[in-house]
Amino acid sequence: MPKKILIVEDDLSLAKALRVSLEGEKFEVIEAHDGLEGLAAAEKNLPNLILCDINMPKMDGLSMLSAMRQTDWGKDLSVIMLTNFSDGDKISEALKNSVFRYLVKSDWDLAHIIEEVKKEMK
Amino acid sequence: MIILNNFSRIFSLLSLLFIIILSLVVLINSRKLLNKLFFLLTLILDLWVFGSFMMLSSTADAQVIFWDRFIYAAVVFWPALQYHFSLAVTYINKKRRIALAVAYLLSPVFLVLSQTDYFVKDVFRYAWGAHTQAQFLHHFFVLFFAVYGLLFFYNMIKQYRREHFRVEKKRLLYYILGFCVLDFIGGTAFFPAYLIPFFPVFLATPLIFSLIISYAIVYFGLMDVKLIMRRYFVYSMSLISVLVPTYLCLYDINAFYPRYLFPASLIIFAISLTFFARIKNYFYKFSNKHFFSSLYDFNELIYNLNNRLRASLDIKQIFQSTITILSEAFHSKAIAVINYEKKTETWTVVINNGFDFKRKNIPLKYQLAADAFSGNTPLAIASLFDIFGSANRGTSEYLEKVGVQLMLPIKIKQSKLVSFMIFGQKESGEVYNSKDLRVLESVAAEIGISLENALLYQSVTKFNVKLKEEISKATKQLQAQNEALTILDKAKTEFVGIASHQLRTPLTGIRWFTELLMQNKEKNLNREQLDFLNQVDKSNHRMISLVNDLLDVTHIETGRKFDIIKTEFKLDDVIQEVIKENVALLTTKKLTLLNQIAPNLMIYADSDKIKQVWQNLISNATKYTQEKKAINLSVAENSAGELVFCVQDEGIGIPKDQQSQIFAKFFRANNATLQESDGTGLGLYIAREIIRAHGGEMWFESEENKGTKFYFSLPMATKKKMAVTIKKETNVININNKIKKYA
């Protein structure tokens, strides 16, 4: 049974790059393109890991995260925030909600991200 | 007949007394020609009354003739002096001067003639006394007397008619009245000489004359002797009040009870003496109340004014204080201050106390003669005529119409304004005397100085106000600029937020898809294509680090420093990552990297940020070290318990003159730019800021062409006090061996 990973990312090309890489590593990948969609997809699929962007339309990643942490199904789900924000407030808010790792997208190769994902999955 | 005799005697004595006092009083202010002339005239009256009295009392013919000649010795000068007096009151021209000279020439002629038998001879006796008879030459004297008398009145009346000023008119009127009494009633003294039995009422004329003149002195300030008049008035009135009853009493006692004359006279004298003091006191008070209510002490006034003015630097207040003090002294009905502006030739009322100007701007249209008000000398309204001339008669008339009697020009140096204090009539109806004028002269000088001070103060104040305005303007400008800057700064920060996301997202796309391509899963890319992709990746990396550096700088600039998120991590992991990223250049340059830092060293810090520091230092060392040389990484603990890391290279070094600037933003040393074209000059700046944000410091030692040692300290502010053991174990990385692994 392959591990399920939910990608919540509004930039379709970035989402695609992530999907290609993760599927190459035999993960089952689900895509959502905003916070609301992501919340619904998370509840429906209960993924092993969520890779979540922050700045998105409709609902941003942090709102989605805090909403999810309120629920029974979502309070223990693993999340890696994957964003291009390097703003301190956002980082500390994400950490408050027990995010495993906070990654600035542009600073990391896909290979490195997959390493992080695998670390998280262990 | 006795009563008549008594009457003539009493009056002649009183006339004598009054006229002597008057002549002495007038003489006190003898600087003026007018007063001198008046004194001489009264002297003639004295001699005339005295002579007449003696003549009327004389019985022997020789005596009568002697006294009459005594009288004429004085009276011959009367027409000339009287005429001269009229000229002193009015004016002198060539014709008048000739007439005067003729009169003065004729007077001694008549003096000589009057002593001859051709003038008066023989005695004629009337019921009340003896008199001489006029002779042939006497007629000429009467003619001389009449002609010059008429000329006198002509001059006076002519002046009276052309005079515009009320006070001057009054003065003239009283002179005319006084001299009318003397000349026309007194002239009846000639009648007995022509055998006309006219009762010698003329003996009373000097008395009436002196009363009229005294009155005019008190009320209209004739001859500037008003103040002396008080004493004169008090003593003479007291004397009359005492002497007349005393004399009558004594006379009647002598007439009816001659036996008791001596004891009665003693009693009466005693009573008179007692009463004299009281009567004198009464008259003193009476005179003060009615005529001299404005008496004041000159020194006290100046002292008070000084005190008040010293306390004030406000122009209006200076004038107001002066007005208050002068009002108390003068009891003027009105005092005002008007300003004359030379440039616009306009008059403005500054302060008005009692004048009826109707408008604020006085409708005066004339040019002020430049030297008209040269000094601080007060000007009587009458003299304004002379100053302004006929062209400005309207002005003088207007001023008189509103009741101005006196103008006091106040000169202020360096001011285009001429201020005038103008004074209305005194409540007592008196005119301003010479003492008043002297006071005003002093006052004008005082005010002048005070006004100068006030103007100076005003200009200083104005300057201050202007300065304050300028400062507040500048402050406002700065505030506005500051606000604009704040807005700009906010915009900048917002831009940073946008840039961080907007720039990073496409850069991420390029990075990731290049990475996917470079994996070459289909094996359909040739070596050259892969090399191209590698170039794209390299450029993209540079772009990303540039964006990161700019973001970091902006963070520091906006005072937000870094958001340091400390975690515990193995330092070696970070260093290995950095080496991996620099391995390409290290390999190319065949550099040896000696890592002396214990591989198991755990530190508590922001790993990403610390990585950034290492990345910067190692990449610099790699870039600026010549081929086949070495780079050394080490750590030590200093006395403060801090870890001090060192990155040592054998590179080009930093020129001495540029060492102080090496941490400056956007700074790159000359030799560095020669060697490496790219680089923003932000790396060391950011690195040091990161270390400082951790509470540490960064510094270096460098020698040009020999190498540089970069140090940075990290305080051991650990969550749990970590025991750091630095093993003296060397961890030499043989770059050449590792190449394969990372390639």
HADDOCK unambig.tbl for C-alpha pairs under 7 A between the chains (distance, minus, plus):
assign (segid A and resid 13 and name CA) (segid B and resid 509 and name CA) 6.76 0.50 0.50
assign (segid A and resid 14 and name CA) (segid B and resid 509 and name CA) 5.68 0.50 0.50
assign (segid A and resid 17 and name CA) (segid B and resid 512 and name CA) 6.43 0.50 0.50
assign (segid A and resid 17 and name CA) (segid B and resid 513 and name CA) 6.41 0.50 0.50
assign (segid A and resid 84 and name CA) (segid B and resid 500 and name CA) 6.44 0.50 0.50
assign (segid A and resid 84 and name CA) (segid B and resid 501 and name CA) 5.23 0.50 0.50
assign (segid A and resid 84 and name CA) (segid B and resid 504 and name CA) 6.03 0.50 0.50
assign (segid A and resid 84 and name CA) (segid B and resid 505 and name CA) 6.70 0.50 0.50
assign (segid A and resid 85 and name CA) (segid B and resid 500 and name CA) 6.30 0.50 0.50
assign (segid A and resid 85 and name CA) (segid B and resid 501 and name CA) 6.09 0.50 0.50
assign (segid A and resid 88 and name CA) (segid B and resid 563 and name CA) 5.12 0.50 0.50
assign (segid A and resid 105 and name CA) (segid B and resid 508 and name CA) 6.27 0.50 0.50
assign (segid A and resid 106 and name CA) (segid B and resid 504 and name CA) 5.75 0.50 0.50
assign (segid A and resid 106 and name CA) (segid B and resid 507 and name CA) 6.45 0.50 0.50
assign (segid A and resid 106 and name CA) (segid B and resid 508 and name CA) 4.51 0.50 0.50
assign (segid A and resid 106 and name CA) (segid B and resid 544 and name CA) 6.85 0.50 0.50
assign (segid A and resid 109 and name CA) (segid B and resid 512 and name CA) 6.37 0.50 0.50
assign (segid A and resid 110 and name CA) (segid B and resid 512 and name CA) 6.03 0.50 0.50
